[in-house]
Amino acid sequence: MKLYPLSFEPILKDKIWGGDKLNKIKNIEPPISKLGESWEISVVENDISVVKSGAYRGLNLNELIEKFPQELLGEKVIEQHGKQFPLLIKYINAAQDLSIQVHPDDAVAMKKHNSFGKTEMWYIMDAQPDSRLILGFKEESNKDAFAKAISENTVMDLFNQIEVTEGDSFFIKPGLVHAIGAGITLAEIQQSSDITYRVYDFDRRDHLGNARELHIDDSIEVSDYKVSHNHVIDYNPNQSGEQNLATNQYFTTDYLFFKGCKRIEVNVHKSFMVLMNVGKSCDVYCNGISHKLEPAQTILIPAAVPYVLVKSSNEAKLLSVHL
């Protein structure tokens, strides 16, 4: 049996800051009261994606990789990561501000957690008026000043806040202190890691009255205290065609904006390809079979597939991701 474009059951995450937006976009029934994240493709321990349809329905992604390592992952991925899917693909909706947080790089994450670090990027799918992200420091700082501000509960004064609108895109490297603000829905591409250090959580309590764990010492140790604006991705979201958003050792992400039909080459990259639908519904054709891709849905194209055709009567907006 040949491999085909794979869709997976979304792994839905109830979060203290979650809302109802993803329920509506993804037609989740019954709805989850505080749906914060939909993990679309994951091999994180205890959260491994399961195939939703087709001949391999019910198999998880790791089982498929064992059966078809080269055909599914691709030569480039096998060389870099062996038989391990290297990414975690998500959609996120914040009804409230997320915690202020920072991620370690590969070296720290491997030493302390036996895990990949977390390099990631965001594409803003929707943002309410005045919605903001926290991205780094307003002015150059240091460990002592950061620790003092945390202890005095003035840490919010240190951070750079950016107002965002639909189509904005950002690259989040390890060490960049960051947070997603209330009213924002976004697509996230990241290394396969769930390591997060929380700096500040607005003194929130869970339903049992408990404060969430903070990771102050780890955050102070890994944070980048320099001021940089390299996290803002410069491109035109209204330009037809294909534009590169990010290229690094962990992933390449391109933005596709078109109407009608577009041929997308896959096996030239010697890598799987992930298509994330950040616009309206479209159809993905492969070997004469059509796969409906609704808003905020994702499909994994195996590396052995030569190409797919995407057709849309609307203006299609897709993120394509490969190594």
Helices and strands as residue ranges (DSSP letters): E 11-19, H 21-26, E 35-41, E 43-44, E 47-48, H 61-67, H 69-73, H 75-81, E 87-94, E 100-102, H 106-113, E 120-127, E 132-137, H 143-151, G 155-158, E 159-163, E 169-172, E 178-180, E 184-191, E 197-200, H 216-222, E 241-247, E 252-265, G 267-269, E 273-277, E 282-286, E 289-293, E 298-301, E 307-322
